[in-house]
Amino acid sequence: MENLKKIAEVLIKEEVDFAELKRTIENFKSLVYELSELDISDMDGNNDLFFDKGKALGTKWAALCLDDLLRTKKFIQGIYKAIQEKLNEKETVKILYAGTGPFATLILPLLPLFSSKQLNVILIEVNKETSLYLKKIISSLGFDNYVQEFIQADASTYKFNKNQQSDIVISETMQRALEKEQQVAVMMNILSQMKKDTIMIPQSIKLHAALITSFDNSQKEKQPYQIIDTVFDLNKKLITTYSKDFSNNNEYKFPLQTVTIDPNEIYHYKNFAILTEIQIFDNIILNYNESGLTIPFIHNDISELTKNQRIKTYYHVNNHPSLEVVFEN
């Protein structure tokens, strides 16, 4: 537990020392791989699970998310800050973590910083094999008294009871541009069943329509992107607005958004892209290119445009969720 506490102390620090962060993540990996006895080089956990509203990662791929350094650090920083805020209001904070993966990476290091009276955790994981590894880690570290319950279920459809009402809801079940995975469906389902003052983490996931450079060395001194407009924002306001319609449909299209590219304002930019900006909590933000979650999703080459180009976008939840992007002729 002391080793995990030292890991947490590095991860919640405001400043970023990349050498120290890399060492810390390696220590964290060594600990959880040893305790879980997970061997990603010799396992069948490569297979993702597919559902009506997106996919859930296989055990191997979920485990590898730990290697995304700033993603791991900033999420843990944000969650720590949210816990502290809630502890100012009450003695015990209940946390619901959906899509834990085999390590519950985003909450596990924080447990030794608090008592089991202060934190009460509900862990939801749809993949049975993945959840077995997590249970082994929790038990090995002596954290069973922090866990209210383990739930093996699809968090995008699960119905919560009164005793599962939580102060903080965490889910990072996403890829760049909110494609393929269930983040939107999971948060729409869970938050629509929670109290109004429940903290949602991430608090906001914005998808921006943008122009970006070609990434060659000749452009490195110039601003690498220019945001045109925000075309989708997964936050509590959106969930409140659309949750009723969303819950009544297996497939759902959010309202259409339109942006226009003026060829006179392209400057040195080469491509149209969707950028992802993740506000984890308060001022803790994963910005452009800081993580695999925020690398640009490049669409069309716009460098040869001669007239205004209208682009329609809408977020579409189905078995392959994505932001649909349509260039008008």
C-alpha positions in Angstrom: 0.0 0.0 0.0 2.9 2.4 0.7 4.2 1.9 -2.8 0.8 2.7 -4.2 0.6 5.8 -2.0 3.9 7.1 -3.4 2.7 6.4 -6.9 -0.4 8.5 -6.2 1.6 11.4 -4.7 3.4 11.8 -8.0 0.3 11.5 -10.1 -1.6 14.2 -8.2 1.2 16.8 -8.3 0.4 19.9 -10.3 3.7 20.0 -12.1 4.7 17.4 -14.7 8.2 15.9 -14.7 8.0 13.5 -17.6 11.0 11.4 -16.5 9.5 11.0 -13.0 6.0 10.4 -14.5 7.3 7.6 -16.8 9.1 5.9 -13.9 6.0 6.2 -11.7 3.7 4.7 -14.4 6.2 1.8 -14.9 6.2 1.2 -11.1 2.4 1.2 -11.2 2.3 -1.2 -14.1 4.7 -3.6 -12.4 2.6 -3.6 -9.3 -0.8 -4.3 -11.0 0.6 -6.8 -13.4 2.2 -8.7 -10.6 -0.9 -8.6 -8.4 -3.3 -9.5 -11.1 -1.0 -12.1 -12.7 -2.1 -10.6 -16.1 0.2 -11.6 -19.0 -0.8 -9.6 -22.0 1.7 -11.4 -24.2 0.0 -14.7 -23.6 -3.7 -14.3 -23.3 -7.0 -14.4 -25.3 -8.0 -10.9 -24.0 -7.5 -9.3 -27.4 -11.2 -9.6 -28.3 -13.4 -6.5 -27.9 -17.0 -6.9 -26.9 -19.6 -5.4 -29.2 -23.0 -3.9 -28.1 -25.9 -1.9 -29.7 -24.3 1.4 -28.7 -20.6 0.8 -29.2 -17.8 -1.6 -28.2 -16.0 -2.4 -24.9 -12.3 -3.1 -25.1 -10.8 -6.5 -24.6 -8.7 -7.0 -21.4 -5.4 -6.6 -23.2 -6.3 -3.3 -24.8 -7.9 -1.9 -21.6 -4.7 -2.8 -19.7 -2.6 -0.9 -22.2 -4.5 2.4 -21.6 -2.2 2.8 -18.6 0.7 3.6 -20.9 -1.0 6.9 -22.0 1.0 9.0 -19.5 -0.8 12.4 -19.4 -4.2 10.7 -19.7 -3.5 8.7 -16.6 -2.0 11.6 -14.6 -4.6 14.2 -15.5 -7.6 11.9 -14.9 -6.2 10.9 -11.5 -5.5 14.6 -10.7 -9.0 15.6 -11.6 -10.7 12.8 -9.7 -8.6 13.6 -6.6 -9.7 17.2 -6.8 -13.4 16.2 -7.2 -13.1 13.9 -4.1 -11.7 16.7 -2.0 -14.5 19.0 -3.1 -17.2 16.4 -2.1 -15.4 15.6 1.2 -15.9 19.3 2.1 -19.6 18.6 2.0 -19.9 15.2 3.5 -18.0 12.5 5.5 -18.3 9.7 2.9 -18.1 10.1 -0.9 -19.6 7.4 -3.1 -17.9 6.9 -6.4 -19.3 4.9 -9.3 -16.6 3.9 -11.8 -17.9 2.5 -15.1 -15.5 0.6 -17.4 -12.8 -0.1 -14.9 -10.6 -2.3 -17.1 -8.5 -4.9 -15.2 -6.8 -2.3 -12.9 -9.4 0.4 -12.1 -6.4 2.7 -13.1 -8.2 6.0 -12.4 -9.2 5.3 -8.8 -6.9 2.5 -7.5 -3.9 4.8 -6.7 -6.1 7.2 -4.8 -7.6 4.7 -2.3 -4.6 4.7 0.1 -4.8 8.5 0.3 -8.3 8.2 2.0 -9.9 5.9 4.6 -12.6 3.4 3.7 -15.0 5.6 5.7 -14.2 8.5 3.3 -14.5 6.6 0.0 -17.1 4.0 -1.0 -16.7 2.7 -4.5 -18.9 0.8 -7.0 -17.0 -0.8 -9.8 -18.7 -1.7 -13.1 -17.1 -3.7 -15.8 -18.8 -5.6 -18.6 -16.0 -7.9 -19.5 -16.0 -10.9 -17.1 -12.4 -11.8 -17.6 -11.3 -8.2 -17.0 -13.4 -8.0 -13.8 -11.8 -11.1 -12.4 -8.3 -9.5 -12.7 -9.6 -6.4 -10.9 -11.1 -8.4 -8.0 -7.8 -10.1 -7.5 -5.9 -6.8 -7.3 -8.5 -5.2 -4.9 -8.3 -8.3 -2.6 -4.5 -8.5 -2.7 -4.1 -4.8 -1.7 -6.7 -5.2 1.1 -9.1 -2.7 -0.4 -12.3 -4.9 -0.2 -13.7 -2.6 2.5 -13.6 0.4 0.1 -15.8 -1.5 -2.5 -19.5 -1.4 -2.0 -20.0 -3.8 -4.9 -18.6 -5.2 -8.2 -21.1 -5.1 -11.0 -20.5 -7.1 -14.2 -22.8 -5.4 -16.6 -23.1 -3.1 -19.6 -23.1 0.4 -18.1 -24.9 1.8 -21.1 -28.1 0.0 -20.2 -27.8 -0.9 -16.4 -30.6 0.2 -14.1 -29.4 1.6 -10.8 -31.1 1.3 -7.5 -31.4 3.9 -4.6 -28.3 2.5 -2.8 -26.2 3.0 -5.9 -26.8 6.7 -6.1 -23.3 8.3 -6.3 -21.5 11.6 -5.7 -19.0 11.1 -8.5 -19.4 9.1 -11.7 -16.3 8.2 -13.6 -16.0 6.7 -17.1 -13.3 6.8 -19.6 -14.6 4.5 -22.3 -13.6 6.4 -25.3 -11.2 7.0 -28.2 -10.4 10.2 -30.0 -13.4 12.0 -31.4 -15.6 9.8 -29.3 -15.5 7.1 -31.9 -16.3 3.3 -31.6 -16.6 3.0 -27.8 -19.5 3.6 -25.5 -18.6 6.9 -23.6 -21.7 8.8 -24.8 -24.2 5.9 -24.2 -22.6 5.1 -20.8 -22.8 8.7 -19.5 -26.3 9.3 -20.9 -27.6 6.2 -19.1 -25.8 6.7 -15.8 -26.2 10.4 -15.3 -29.9 10.4 -16.2 -30.4 8.1 -13.1 -28.2 10.1 -10.7 -28.8 13.1 -8.4 -28.5 16.6 -9.8 -25.4 17.4 -7.9 -23.5 14.3 -9.0 -20.1 15.2 -10.4 -19.5 13.7 -13.9 -15.9 12.9 -14.9 -15.0 13.9 -17.4 -17.1 17.0 -16.9 -17.0 17.9 -20.6 -15.8 16.2 -23.8 -15.8 18.7 -26.6 -15.4 17.9 -30.3 -14.2 20.8 -32.3 -14.3 21.3 -36.1 -10.9 22.7 -36.9 -8.2 23.3 -39.5 -4.8 21.8 -38.9 -1.3 21.9 -40.4 0.3 19.1 -42.4 2.7 18.4 -39.5 5.8 18.8 -41.6 8.8 20.6 -40.2 8.3 23.7 -42.2 5.2 24.5 -40.3 6.4 23.8 -36.8 6.8 27.5 -35.9 3.1 28.2 -36.7 0.0 27.5 -34.7 -0.8 23.8 -35.5 -4.6 24.2 -35.5 -7.4 26.7 -35.7 -10.8 25.8 -34.2 -13.8 26.8 -36.3 -16.5 25.8 -33.9 -17.5 23.2 -31.2 -19.8 20.7 -32.9 -20.5 18.4 -29.9 -20.1 18.7 -26.2 -20.8 15.7 -23.9 -21.7 17.3 -20.5 -24.5 17.3 -18.0 -26.6 19.9 -19.8 -26.6 17.8 -23.0 -27.5 14.7 -21.0 -30.4 16.5 -19.2 -31.7 17.8 -22.5 -31.6 14.6 -24.5 -31.7 11.7 -22.1 -35.4 10.9 -22.4 -35.3 10.6 -26.2 -32.0 8.8 -26.1 -33.2 6.1 -23.7 -36.1 5.3 -25.9 -33.9 4.5 -28.9 -31.2 1.9 -29.6 -29.9 4.3 -32.3 -29.8 8.1 -31.8 -28.7 11.1 -33.8 -27.9 14.3 -31.9 -28.8 17.6 -33.6 -27.1 18.6 -36.8 -24.4 21.2 -36.6 -23.0 23.1 -39.7 -19.7 24.9 -40.1 -18.3 26.7 -43.1 -14.7 27.0 -44.3 -13.8 30.2 -46.1 -10.9 29.6 -48.5 -9.6 33.1 -47.7 -9.1 32.0 -44.1 -7.2 28.7 -44.7 -3.8 30.4 -44.5 -1.1 27.7 -43.8 -3.6 25.0 -42.8 -4.0 21.9 -44.9 -6.7 19.6 -43.5 -10.1 19.7 -41.9 -10.1 17.7 -38.7 -12.0 16.9 -35.5 -10.2 17.8 -32.3 -11.0 16.4 -28.9 -10.8 18.5 -25.7 -11.4 16.8 -22.4 -12.2 18.8 -19.3 -11.7 16.2 -16.6 -12.6 18.3 -13.6 -12.4 22.1 -13.1 -9.1 23.3 -14.6 -7.7 19.8 -15.3 -7.9 19.5 -19.1 -6.5 17.1 -21.6 -5.6 19.3 -24.6 -4.7 18.9 -28.2 -2.2 16.0 -28.9 -1.5 15.4 -25.2 -2.9 11.9 -25.2 -4.1 9.2 -27.6 -7.6 10.5 -26.7 -6.8 14.0 -28.1 -4.9 13.4 -31.3 -6.7 14.9 -34.2 -9.1 12.9 -36.4 -8.1 14.1 -39.9 -10.8 14.2 -42.6 -10.3 16.1 -45.8 -7.5 18.1 -47.5 -8.9 21.6 -47.8 -5.7 23.3 -49.1 -7.1 23.6 -52.7 -10.5 25.1 -51.8 -11.6 27.9 -54.1 -15.1 28.6 -52.6 -16.9 28.3 -49.3 -17.2 24.7 -48.1 -20.2 23.8 -45.9 -19.7 20.8 -43.6 -22.5 19.1 -41.7 -21.8 17.1 -38.5 -23.9 15.2 -36.1 -23.0 12.7 -33.4 -24.5 9.3 -34.1 -24.9 6.6 -31.4 -25.3 3.1 -32.9 -23.1 -0.1 -32.8 -20.3 2.0 -34.2 -20.7 5.5 -32.5 -19.0 8.4 -34.2 -19.2 12.0 -35.2 -20.6 11.9 -38.8 -18.9 14.5 -41.1 -20.5 15.3 -44.4 -18.9 17.7 -46.9 -21.6 19.4 -49.1 -21.0 19.5 -52.8 
